[in-house]
Structures are given as C-alpha cells and as structure tokens.
C-alpha cells in the first residue's frame, strides 16, 4: 500500500481515523518485519504501523532497475533457497517463481574454478583427471587433522589441508571479515562444503528459485493490506514517543535500541560499485569470487543470470567489505556473543518489546530462516491472543 506521512501515523491507523493506537509498531521493513506485519494484519486483524529508515521496503533484498533498465540487487545478490515447504508455501502467496540454481566460480591461479571446491575444481587446478574416489584420497592425504576445532581456520585445514586453505579461504575471509580465519568462529567456513563429485551448485537445497518479478514486487504484494500502514525514510527515534502503539517489534540493531549502553556490537559492512557495461554478458555465472588478497573486491555479481532478463547491456556489482557503514554481518567471535548476551538479558527485562531478525538477535540468518523466525513469532502471538499460553519456541527455520 502507499506510504503514509508521520502526521498521518500520529493520527492512528489509516482506516480508522479516530486517534486509536496501533496494535503493533514494527521497526524494519525487511523480511522479518514485513512477514510479521503481514501475518498480524491478515491473520489476526491487528492494526500495524511498519516503519523503515530507508526510503524503500524489502530491506537488503531490495531490487530495482538501474538507469539502463536492468534489474539489480542494490545490496548485493540475494539467492532464495530452502528445504522448508512451509516457507515456500507462505511466500508463494505473494510471488511466482523463476527456477534458478546458483553457481559460483573462483579466480584462483589464473583459473576460474567452481566454488565450493568439487572434483572439477581439483582436476583443473592441479592438472589431474581424478574420479570421485581418487579425489577423496587426494583430499585425505592433504588434510591436517585438528584435535580441537574452534576456529574457521581449523575447520578448513582439518578437511582439506593448508594449500587449498591458502588458495581459497584465507585471503577471501580476511577481506570479507577484516580478520584472519584463525580469529573467527568455526561457523564461518563450516557453511562452505567440500565435494568430491561434479556437483557445481552453490546450494543443494530442495527449493532453489528467484521471485519472478523481483523481491521488491513480492514485498509490495505482502504488505498490500488495509491494516498495514507504511512509513518510510523515518528513524525509530522520530516516532517512538510520537506514535501511539500497544506493542513493539524491533528488527533493528538491538544495541542501538539500548543506546549502545554496553558498547557497540561489531558488524561487517559492504560497499558496492555498480556498473552497466555495453555488452550482453560478462561472466559465465552470476558470481565470481576473488580470494587473492591483492584484489580489493571479494566478488563480482552479474545480475542478468539471477533475473533471466534479456537486455543488450549488462549490469554488474563489485563488492568491497568494510568496517563502517550499514550493519550487514554480525561478526562471530566469542567476545561478541558474550556482549550480545548482555543486551539480550536487558531485552528480556524490557516489557512490550520483541526483538526479531538478524539485527535484532545478532545472528546471521539466510532469508528463509528469517521468514521462519517471523512465522514462529506469529504462532506465539496467535496462541497468546487466543488465550492459549502454550509455548511456541522462537527460532529460525
């Protein structure tokens, strides 16, 4: 639905016009905030004010056409994949899908080879012609067993050894996180498998596809409800004491909500350099990674692979990780987890507020996991409103 003004929000839900308070104020119009807004409005008849400090909905999944008319993802590539039928069923109410299986190449030693590492990667990189069984033996011979796996470096070296770790992981990880893999929790590199077959898909989930008309269109359909008022380009601090509401769902950074009283939770940010090229295609796949530390960007994305758009030109993005800017990735280190626990304890003792999403719970989630987390919260609220105090665990997936 069309966005309203702050003055209209102060007057209360747009379909009432009688200074009634909103049932829910939801901060953040990305996946977490939009899904819970839709469910509360459509499922429970609640009046919702959804706000976002940006000028658009869809959060980091926001896509739009550039000056040449090519659909791009403003905040880098977002690839939908999940094993959860219920997540697909829910989102399919708001979009049709385009089948898409994501493939990534890595530029290593003047080769462009599949990543995650697979049989093709090993054969091309080392000039071999191994089969799957031989590849397993090859990796086993190079692996350096680590008794106590704690860090991202431990994970990779334990599986495939130091040479491949240096070629594919160390430089890329240091650029991405600003830290050596030996300083990061093991979860970072554990997400990237190593294969000895020729499967070159980045993901192996049951459902892999893209919204046929883009993410922004999907969000527009999701939020097209008379009980949802949308207020954009507005910071929470502007409305928190001016708009009447009964409950708050906060999908922004939890430390920011509490004025960083324990210190800032560290995040890694990204800077994008978007370019339109006078050619139909640049890369064989949507994303090419650059592990070489001498190359300043981590990857190049070519969006037409994702969208299936036909155009005489093509649009790409160079991606540069950085320390300052929008909070994208919570940095997984033990001391950061401990700092978050302090904020979470404070949150548990703050009535009338629920924290949701990647920023609200300081944890990296895929898109489907955020949707699952929001749906789980909805189930909990539904149970409470229906007078059934059964526990519904708030979790992702």
C-alpha positions in Angstrom: 0.0 0.0 0.0 1.2 3.6 -0.4 3.4 5.0 2.3 1.8 7.5 4.8 3.3 10.6 6.4 4.5 10.9 10.0 1.5 13.2 10.7 -0.9 10.5 9.4 0.8 7.9 11.6 0.3 10.1 14.6 -3.4 10.2 13.9 -3.5 6.4 14.2 -4.4 3.5 11.8 -5.3 5.0 8.4 -8.6 3.0 8.1 -9.9 4.2 11.5 -9.1 8.0 11.6 -10.1 8.3 15.2 -6.8 8.6 17.1 -6.7 4.9 18.0 -3.4 3.4 18.9 -1.8 0.8 16.6 -1.8 -2.7 18.0 1.8 -3.1 16.8 4.6 -0.8 15.8 7.2 -2.8 13.7 10.6 -1.4 13.0 12.3 -2.6 9.9 10.6 -3.5 6.5 12.9 -6.3 5.5 11.9 -10.0 5.7 11.5 -10.2 9.5 9.4 -7.0 9.8 7.3 -7.5 6.7 6.4 -11.1 7.3 5.3 -10.5 10.9 3.4 -7.4 9.7 1.5 -9.3 7.1 0.7 -12.2 9.5 -0.5 -9.9 12.2 -2.7 -7.9 9.9 -4.1 -10.7 7.7 -4.1 -13.5 10.2 -5.2 -11.7 13.4 -6.8 -8.5 12.2 -4.2 -6.3 14.1 -3.5 -2.7 13.1 0.1 -2.4 12.2 2.5 0.6 11.6 5.6 -0.7 9.8 8.5 1.8 9.6 11.9 1.8 8.0 14.7 4.3 8.0 15.4 3.6 4.3 13.2 5.1 1.5 12.1 1.6 0.4 10.7 -1.7 1.6 12.4 -5.2 1.3 15.5 -4.4 3.3 18.7 -5.7 1.9 16.7 -7.8 -0.6 15.6 -4.7 -2.4 15.9 -4.8 -6.1 15.2 -2.2 -8.7 16.0 -1.2 -12.3 19.2 0.8 -13.0 19.4 3.6 -15.5 19.7 1.2 -18.4 16.5 -0.7 -17.3 18.4 -3.7 -15.9 17.1 -5.2 -12.7 19.8 -5.2 -10.0 20.0 -6.0 -6.3 21.1 -2.8 -4.7 22.7 -4.5 -1.7 24.3 -7.5 -3.5 23.0 -10.8 -4.7 20.1 -12.5 -2.8 19.5 -16.1 -3.8 16.5 -17.8 -2.4 16.9 -21.4 -1.3 15.3 -23.5 1.4 14.4 -27.1 2.4 11.2 -25.9 4.1 8.0 -26.5 2.1 6.0 -24.2 4.5 8.3 -21.3 3.8 7.8 -21.8 0.1 4.0 -22.1 0.5 3.9 -18.9 2.6 5.9 -16.7 0.2 4.2 -18.2 -2.9 1.1 -16.3 -1.9 2.9 -13.1 -2.9 5.0 -14.2 -5.9 5.5 -16.6 -8.8 9.0 -18.1 -9.0 11.7 -18.4 -11.6 13.8 -21.7 -11.3 17.4 -20.8 -10.6 20.3 -22.9 -9.3 23.2 -20.7 -8.1 26.7 -21.4 -9.4 29.9 -19.5 -8.4 33.4 -19.5 -9.8 36.6 -18.6 -8.0 39.5 -16.9 -9.7 42.5 -18.9 -8.4 45.9 -19.3 -10.0 44.7 -17.9 -13.3 41.9 -20.4 -13.4 38.1 -19.9 -13.0 37.0 -23.0 -11.0 33.8 -24.0 -9.1 33.4 -23.0 -5.5 32.5 -24.8 -3.3 35.5 -27.0 -4.2 34.5 -30.0 -6.1 36.0 -32.7 -8.4 36.2 -30.2 -11.4 38.0 -27.7 -9.2 40.7 -30.1 -8.1 41.3 -31.6 -11.6 41.5 -28.3 -13.3 43.6 -26.6 -10.6 46.1 -29.5 -10.4 46.0 -30.7 -14.0 44.7 -34.1 -12.9 41.9 -36.4 -14.1 40.7 -38.0 -10.8 37.5 -39.8 -10.2 35.4 -39.3 -7.1 37.2 -42.0 -5.1 40.6 -40.6 -6.1 39.6 -37.1 -5.1 38.6 -38.3 -1.7 42.0 -39.9 -1.2 43.7 -36.8 -2.6 42.0 -34.5 0.0 42.6 -37.0 2.8 46.3 -37.0 2.0 46.4 -33.2 2.3 44.2 -32.8 5.4 45.9 -31.8 8.6 43.8 -33.3 11.5 43.0 -30.7 14.2 42.1 -32.3 17.6 40.1 -29.3 18.9 38.3 -27.5 16.1 37.5 -24.0 17.3 38.2 -21.5 14.5 37.4 -21.2 10.8 41.0 -22.0 10.0 40.8 -25.3 12.0 37.7 -26.3 10.0 39.3 -26.0 6.6 42.8 -27.3 7.4 41.2 -30.3 9.1 39.2 -31.1 6.0 41.4 -30.2 3.0 44.8 -29.0 4.2 46.8 -25.8 4.2 47.5 -25.3 0.5 43.8 -25.3 -0.5 43.0 -23.2 2.6 45.5 -20.6 1.4 44.2 -20.6 -2.2 40.5 -20.4 -1.5 39.8 -19.4 2.1 42.3 -17.3 3.9 42.5 -14.3 1.6 38.8 -14.2 0.9 37.9 -14.5 4.6 40.4 -11.8 5.6 38.9 -9.4 3.1 35.3 -10.3 4.0 35.7 -10.1 7.7 38.8 -8.0 8.3 40.1 -10.8 10.4 42.2 -13.9 9.9 40.1 -17.2 9.8 42.1 -18.2 12.9 40.3 -15.3 14.7 36.8 -16.3 13.6 34.3 -18.8 15.0 34.3 -22.1 13.1 30.7 -21.4 11.8 32.0 -19.1 9.1 33.8 -21.6 7.0 31.6 -24.6 8.1 28.9 -23.2 5.8 31.0 -23.9 2.7 31.2 -27.6 2.0 33.9 -29.5 0.0 32.7 -32.0 -2.6 34.4 -34.8 -4.5 31.7 -35.1 -7.2 31.0 -32.7 -10.1 28.0 -31.0 -8.4 28.8 -27.4 -9.0 25.7 -25.8 -7.4 26.5 -23.5 -4.6 23.4 -24.7 -2.7 21.9 -28.2 -2.6 18.5 -27.2 -1.0 15.3 -28.8 -2.3 13.9 -25.5 -3.4 16.0 -23.0 -5.3 14.4 -20.2 -7.2 14.0 -16.4 -7.5 10.9 -14.3 -7.3 9.8 -14.0 -10.9 9.1 -10.2 -10.7 11.8 -9.5 -8.1 11.9 -9.3 -4.3 10.5 -5.7 -4.1 7.4 -6.8 -6.0 7.0 -9.7 -3.6 7.2 -7.4 -0.6 4.7 -5.0 -2.2 2.2 -7.8 -2.5 2.9 -9.0 1.0 2.3 -5.5 2.5 -0.8 -4.7 0.4 -3.2 -4.9 3.3 -5.6 -2.2 4.7 -4.5 -2.8 8.3 -0.8 -2.1 7.5 0.4 1.5 7.4 3.8 2.0 6.0 6.1 4.9 7.0 9.4 5.1 5.1 12.6 7.2 5.4 11.8 7.6 9.1 14.0 6.6 12.1 12.5 4.8 15.0 13.7 7.6 17.4 11.5 10.0 15.5 8.3 8.0 16.1 8.9 6.2 19.4 7.4 8.9 21.6 5.0 10.5 19.0 3.0 7.5 17.7 0.6 5.5 19.9 1.1 1.7 19.9 0.5 -1.2 22.2 3.4 -3.5 21.3 6.7 -3.0 19.6 8.5 -5.5 17.4 12.0 -4.2 16.7 14.0 -5.6 13.8 16.9 -3.1 14.0 20.2 -3.5 15.8 19.5 -4.5 19.4 22.5 -2.5 20.8 21.2 0.6 19.0 17.8 0.3 20.7 19.5 0.4 24.1 21.7 3.4 23.0 24.9 1.1 22.9 24.9 1.1 26.7 27.3 -1.8 26.9 29.2 -0.8 23.8 28.6 -1.4 20.1 28.1 -4.9 18.7 30.6 -5.3 15.9 29.3 -5.7 12.3 30.9 -6.1 8.9 29.6 -3.8 6.2 29.7 -3.7 2.4 30.3 -1.1 -0.3 29.0 -1.8 -3.8 30.3 -0.3 -7.1 27.6 -0.8 -9.7 28.4 -0.6 -13.4 26.5 -1.0 -16.6 28.5 -2.4 -19.5 27.8 -2.1 -23.2 27.8 -5.9 -23.8 25.3 -8.6 -23.3 27.3 -10.7 -20.8 30.5 -10.5 -18.8 30.6 -13.8 -16.8 29.6 -17.4 -17.3 27.9 -17.4 -13.9 26.2 -14.8 -11.7 29.1 -14.6 -9.2 32.8 -14.8 -9.5 34.8 -14.8 -6.2 38.3 -13.4 -5.9 40.2 -15.0 -3.0 43.5 -13.2 -3.9 44.3 -10.7 -1.2 45.9 -8.4 -3.8 42.4 -7.9 -5.4 40.5 -5.4 -3.4 37.0 -6.7 -4.1 35.7 -10.1 -2.9 33.3 -10.8 -5.8 31.6 -9.6 -9.0 27.9 -10.2 -9.5 26.2 -10.1 -12.9 22.5 -9.8 -12.2 21.0 -11.0 -15.5 22.0 -14.5 -14.6 19.7 -14.2 -11.5 16.8 -12.5 -13.1 16.8 -14.0 -16.6 16.3 -10.6 -18.0 17.1 -10.2 -21.7 18.9 -6.9 -22.5 21.5 -5.6 -24.9 23.6 -4.4 -21.9 24.6 -6.0 -18.6 24.9 -4.7 -15.1 27.5 -5.8 -12.5 28.5 -5.0 -9.0 31.9 -5.1 -7.4 31.7 -5.9 -3.7 34.0 -4.4 -1.1 33.7 -5.4 2.5 34.4 -2.6 5.0 34.3 -1.8 8.7 32.0 1.1 8.6 28.5 1.5 7.1 25.2 -0.4 7.2 25.4 -3.4 9.6 25.3 -6.5 7.3 27.1 -9.4 9.1 27.3 -9.9 12.8 31.0 -10.9 13.5 31.1 -14.4 15.0 33.6 -14.2 17.8 33.1 -15.4 21.4 33.5 -11.9 22.9 30.8 -10.6 20.6 28.5 -13.4 21.6 29.0 -12.5 25.3 28.3 -8.8 24.6 25.0 -9.8 22.8 24.0 -11.9 25.8 24.2 -8.8 28.0 21.9 -7.0 25.6 19.6 -10.0 25.3 19.2 -10.1 29.1 18.3 -6.4 29.0 15.8 -7.2 26.2 14.2 -10.0 28.3 13.6 -7.5 31.0 12.1 -4.8 28.8 8.3 -5.3 28.6 6.3 -4.6 25.5 9.2 -5.1 23.1 10.2 -8.2 21.0 13.4 -8.3 19.1 13.4 -10.1 15.7 15.7 -10.8 12.7 19.4 -10.8 12.0 20.0 -7.4 13.7 17.5 -7.8 16.5 19.0 -11.2 17.6 22.6 -10.6 16.4 22.8 -13.7 14.3 23.4 -14.5 10.6 20.3 -15.9 9.0 19.5 -16.9 5.5 16.3 -15.3 4.1 14.2 -18.5 4.6 15.4 -18.7 8.2 14.3 -15.1 8.9 10.9 -15.9 7.4 10.7 -19.0 9.6 11.7 -16.9 12.7 8.9 -14.4 11.9 6.3 -17.1 11.4 7.3 -18.7 14.7 6.8 -15.4 16.5 3.4 -15.1 14.8 2.4 -18.5 16.2 3.4 -17.4 19.6 1.4 -14.2 19.4 -1.6 -16.1 18.0 -1.5 -18.5 20.8 -1.4 -15.7 23.4 -4.3 -13.8 21.8 -6.4 -16.9 21.7 -5.8 -17.5 25.4 -3.6 -20.5 24.8 -0.4 -20.0 26.8 1.3 -23.0 25.1 5.0 -22.3 24.5 5.9 -21.7 20.9 9.7 -21.5 20.6 11.0 -18.5 18.7 13.6 -19.9 16.3 14.8 -19.8 12.7 13.7 -22.3 10.1 
